[in-house]
Amino acid sequence: MTDENKKLVQEAIRNTWNVLAYDCIQANEGEPMPKDHVVEVVLDASYLEMYARQNQKQAVAEFRKLEYKIQDKIAGEALGNFKRFGI
């Protein structure tokens, strides 16, 4: 994966979390979510494909071909140093 595609994927990851955050936190009874749960939610199903912008879709398709542990690492990097995520 090129650095440019990694950057596009990480933007898509942050965009996807921005879309899902409110509902996820509400489902968690308003409590902040641990980072590993946020990563799992963003990578789950086809949320990333659904919420990626048009210019990110090819990079996301390439990203999905990587091993899950590499996807997990890239997603964790995209979300920064936070340990928990709330509203």
Z-matrix of the N, CA and C atoms (Angstrom, degrees):
N
C 1 1.450
C 2 1.527 1 107.56
N 3 1.309 2 115.89 1 129.85
C 4 1.463 3 119.86 2 179.03
C 5 1.526 4 110.25 3 -72.71
N 6 1.313 5 116.02 4 160.36
C 7 1.471 6 120.25 5 177.24
C 8 1.524 7 110.97 6 -60.03
N 9 1.331 8 116.53 7 -38.27
C 10 1.467 9 119.95 8 179.93
C 11 1.528 10 111.11 9 -65.06
N 12 1.340 11 117.42 10 -42.92
C 13 1.464 12 119.93 11 178.34
C 14 1.523 13 111.41 12 -67.11
N 15 1.328 14 116.55 13 -37.15
C 16 1.463 15 119.83 14 176.58
C 17 1.525 16 110.14 15 -61.17
N 18 1.320 17 116.43 16 -42.55
C 19 1.469 18 121.03 17 177.81
C 20 1.535 19 110.48 18 -61.48
N 21 1.325 20 117.32 19 -43.70
C 22 1.468 21 121.01 20 179.36
C 23 1.530 22 111.01 21 -63.45
N 24 1.334 23 116.56 22 -41.66
C 25 1.466 24 120.60 23 178.68
C 26 1.528 25 110.23 24 -64.39
N 27 1.311 26 117.19 25 -43.42
C 28 1.457 27 119.91 26 -179.31
C 29 1.524 28 111.59 27 -65.09
N 30 1.321 29 117.34 28 -35.06
C 31 1.469 30 120.15 29 173.27
C 32 1.526 31 109.89 30 -63.99
N 33 1.329 32 116.92 31 -42.32
C 34 1.460 33 121.09 32 179.23
C 35 1.529 34 111.03 33 -63.59
N 36 1.317 35 116.96 34 -37.31
C 37 1.467 36 121.64 35 177.73
C 38 1.522 37 110.24 36 -63.12
N 39 1.323 38 116.59 37 -46.66
C 40 1.474 39 119.89 38 179.06
C 41 1.529 40 111.05 39 -65.03
N 42 1.333 41 117.10 40 -40.78
C 43 1.475 42 120.67 41 177.49
C 44 1.523 43 110.95 42 -61.28
N 45 1.326 44 115.76 43 -43.20
C 46 1.464 45 120.64 44 -179.13
C 47 1.520 46 110.43 45 -63.18
N 48 1.324 47 117.55 46 -44.39
C 49 1.463 48 119.35 47 178.20
C 50 1.525 49 110.42 48 -62.92
N 51 1.313 50 117.74 49 -39.54
C 52 1.468 51 119.91 50 178.70
C 53 1.522 52 111.42 51 -58.66
N 54 1.325 53 117.47 52 -36.37
C 55 1.462 54 121.49 53 178.61
C 56 1.530 55 110.88 54 -71.95
N 57 1.323 56 116.96 55 -41.98
C 58 1.466 57 121.71 56 -172.39
C 59 1.526 58 114.56 57 -87.44
N 60 1.314 59 117.60 58 -18.63
C 61 1.464 60 122.15 59 -169.20
C 62 1.525 61 113.79 60 -53.88
N 63 1.307 62 118.03 61 -51.78
C 64 1.458 63 120.34 62 -174.45
C 65 1.530 64 111.23 63 -58.37
N 66 1.313 65 117.06 64 -50.27
C 67 1.469 66 120.43 65 -178.87
C 68 1.530 67 111.51 66 -63.95
N 69 1.328 68 117.10 67 -38.57
C 70 1.462 69 120.21 68 -179.90
C 71 1.525 70 111.18 69 -66.04
N 72 1.312 71 117.11 70 -43.94
C 73 1.463 72 120.84 71 179.98
C 74 1.530 73 109.71 72 -65.85
N 75 1.311 74 117.52 73 -40.19
C 76 1.461 75 120.78 74 177.46
C 77 1.532 76 110.38 75 -62.41
N 78 1.320 77 116.86 76 -42.65
C 79 1.467 78 120.79 77 178.39
C 80 1.527 79 111.20 78 -65.45
N 81 1.311 80 116.70 79 -23.93
C 82 1.463 81 122.58 80 177.73
C 83 1.533 82 110.38 81 -92.26
N 84 1.323 83 116.04 82 23.59
C 85 1.471 84 124.15 83 177.96
C 86 1.523 85 112.60 84 57.39
N 87 1.344 86 115.54 85 34.97
C 88 1.454 87 121.00 86 176.17
C 89 1.514 88 114.83 87 79.98
N 90 1.313 89 116.65 88 -2.12
C 91 1.470 90 120.85 89 -179.37
C 92 1.527 91 110.54 90 -83.23
N 93 1.328 92 116.98 91 144.07
C 94 1.466 93 119.37 92 175.38
C 95 1.529 94 110.98 93 -59.08
N 96 1.320 95 114.97 94 151.03
C 97 1.468 96 120.99 95 -179.29
C 98 1.522 97 110.13 96 -104.10
N 99 1.332 98 117.06 97 141.13
C 100 1.465 99 119.70 98 174.96
C 101 1.532 100 110.39 99 -64.33
N 102 1.308 101 114.89 100 149.68
C 103 1.464 102 120.74 101 -177.45
C 104 1.527 103 112.27 102 -55.22
N 105 1.326 104 118.15 103 -41.41
C 106 1.462 105 119.04 104 -178.15
C 107 1.525 106 112.03 105 -63.69
N 108 1.339 107 117.53 106 -30.46
C 109 1.465 108 120.70 107 175.94
C 110 1.525 109 110.50 108 -71.33
N 111 1.316 110 116.20 109 -39.44
C 112 1.473 111 120.61 110 178.59
C 113 1.526 112 109.33 111 -62.26
N 114 1.319 113 117.21 112 -45.66
C 115 1.470 114 121.09 113 178.60
C 116 1.522 115 109.91 114 -58.85
N 117 1.321 116 116.69 115 -44.97
C 118 1.465 117 120.62 116 -179.35
C 119 1.532 118 111.45 117 -61.87
N 120 1.321 119 116.60 118 -42.50
C 121 1.473 120 120.54 119 179.46
C 122 1.529 121 110.32 120 -62.62
N 123 1.314 122 116.72 121 -47.41
C 124 1.466 123 120.77 122 -177.29
C 125 1.527 124 111.01 123 -62.86
N 126 1.328 125 116.49 124 -37.98
C 127 1.470 126 119.95 125 -178.23
C 128 1.520 127 112.85 126 -83.49
N 129 1.335 128 117.60 127 -10.47
C 130 1.457 129 122.09 128 -176.05
C 131 1.529 130 111.46 129 -70.76
N 132 1.314 131 113.67 130 153.84
C 133 1.466 132 122.80 131 174.75
C 134 1.521 133 109.06 132 48.66
N 135 1.307 134 117.11 133 -130.41
C 136 1.468 135 120.25 134 179.42
C 137 1.523 136 110.25 135 -125.51
N 138 1.336 137 115.98 136 30.51
C 139 1.461 138 119.20 137 179.32
C 140 1.521 139 112.08 138 -56.66
N 141 1.303 140 116.52 139 -43.96
C 142 1.460 141 120.40 140 -177.75
C 143 1.528 142 110.66 141 -61.43
N 144 1.317 143 116.44 142 -43.11
C 145 1.466 144 120.02 143 178.12
C 146 1.534 145 110.72 144 -66.86
N 147 1.320 146 115.96 145 -37.33
C 148 1.464 147 121.12 146 -177.62
C 149 1.527 148 112.07 147 -65.87
N 150 1.337 149 116.70 148 -41.16
C 151 1.454 150 120.60 149 -172.37
C 152 1.523 151 114.40 150 -102.52
N 153 1.324 152 118.00 151 -2.39
C 154 1.468 153 120.32 152 175.99
C 155 1.524 154 109.10 153 -67.10
N 156 1.303 155 114.92 154 143.38
C 157 1.464 156 120.23 155 174.98
C 158 1.519 157 108.56 156 -73.60
N 159 1.306 158 116.16 157 162.24
C 160 1.465 159 121.14 158 -176.44
C 161 1.522 160 111.90 159 -54.66
N 162 1.333 161 117.42 160 -42.28
C 163 1.471 162 120.19 161 -177.69
C 164 1.533 163 112.65 162 -73.47
N 165 1.333 164 118.18 163 -6.17
C 166 1.460 165 122.58 164 -179.32
C 167 1.534 166 112.46 165 -102.34
N 168 1.307 167 117.62 166 -13.90
C 169 1.465 168 121.54 167 -169.94
C 170 1.529 169 113.73 168 -62.61
N 171 1.315 170 118.10 169 -41.15
C 172 1.470 171 120.12 170 179.43
C 173 1.529 172 110.15 171 -66.01
N 174 1.326 173 117.16 172 -40.94
C 175 1.461 174 120.90 173 178.65
C 176 1.524 175 110.37 174 -64.57
N 177 1.333 176 117.20 175 -39.64
C 178 1.466 177 121.15 176 178.10
C 179 1.530 178 110.33 177 -64.21
N 180 1.317 179 117.58 178 -40.42
C 181 1.470 180 120.99 179 177.92
C 182 1.531 181 110.44 180 -61.58
N 183 1.316 182 117.55 181 -41.15
C 184 1.463 183 122.03 182 176.96
C 185 1.537 184 110.22 183 -65.64
N 186 1.320 185 116.34 184 -42.38
C 187 1.460 186 123.28 185 178.83
C 188 1.525 187 111.48 186 -58.59
N 189 1.327 188 117.08 187 -41.36
C 190 1.462 189 121.69 188 -178.19
C 191 1.518 190 112.99 189 -66.27
N 192 1.306 191 117.79 190 -16.81
C 193 1.468 192 121.54 191 178.15
C 194 1.527 193 112.09 192 -82.72
N 195 1.333 194 116.58 193 -10.78
C 196 1.461 195 120.88 194 179.60
C 197 1.523 196 110.34 195 -77.61
N 198 1.328 197 116.47 196 158.41
C 199 1.461 198 120.85 197 174.36
C 200 1.531 199 109.08 198 -59.10
N 201 1.340 200 115.93 199 149.82
C 202 1.465 201 119.55 200 -176.76
C 203 1.526 202 111.93 201 -59.19
N 204 1.334 203 118.24 202 -39.29
C 205 1.465 204 119.33 203 -177.81
C 206 1.531 205 111.20 204 -64.27
N 207 1.325 206 117.68 205 -30.41
C 208 1.465 207 120.83 206 176.17
C 209 1.529 208 109.62 207 -73.90
N 210 1.338 209 116.99 208 -40.91
C 211 1.465 210 120.35 209 175.24
C 212 1.530 211 109.94 210 -58.81
N 213 1.322 212 115.95 211 -44.31
C 214 1.455 213 122.07 212 -179.73
C 215 1.539 214 110.68 213 -59.73
N 216 1.313 215 116.89 214 -44.09
C 217 1.469 216 122.11 215 -179.87
C 218 1.531 217 110.60 216 -63.56
N 219 1.323 218 116.97 217 -46.82
C 220 1.466 219 121.13 218 -179.29
C 221 1.523 220 110.52 219 -64.16
N 222 1.324 221 116.66 220 -40.58
C 223 1.472 222 120.25 221 178.51
C 224 1.523 223 110.63 222 -65.16
N 225 1.323 224 116.84 223 -42.37
C 226 1.458 225 120.53 224 178.10
C 227 1.515 226 111.87 225 -60.27
N 228 1.327 227 116.34 226 -41.69
C 229 1.466 228 120.74 227 176.83
C 230 1.528 229 110.95 228 -63.31
N 231 1.322 230 116.17 229 -38.97
C 232 1.470 231 120.71 230 -178.57
C 233 1.519 232 111.95 231 -62.66
N 234 1.324 233 116.26 232 -32.30
C 235 1.462 234 120.71 233 -175.51
C 236 1.531 235 113.03 234 -89.60
N 237 1.311 236 117.24 235 0.07
C 238 1.456 237 120.51 236 172.94
C 239 1.517 238 113.89 237 80.53
N 240 1.323 239 114.99 238 -162.58
C 241 1.458 240 121.85 239 -172.94
C 242 1.523 241 114.34 240 -90.26
N 243 1.314 242 117.40 241 5.21
C 244 1.462 243 119.84 242 179.79
C 245 1.519 244 109.97 243 -66.05
N 246 1.316 245 116.46 244 141.72
C 247 1.475 246 121.49 245 177.07
C 248 1.527 247 111.22 246 -94.99
N 249 1.347 248 116.09 247 -27.14
C 250 1.464 249 121.85 248 -179.29
C 251 1.524 250 108.79 249 -137.32
N 252 1.322 251 115.76 250 151.19
C 253 1.460 252 121.37 251 -177.83
C 254 1.521 253 109.72 252 -126.02
N 255 1.321 254 116.20 253 125.54
C 256 1.446 255 122.29 254 177.67
C 257 1.522 256 109.97 255 -136.76
N 258 1.325 257 114.03 256 -174.12
C 259 1.472 258 119.46 257 179.84
C 260 1.504 259 108.68 258 -108.16
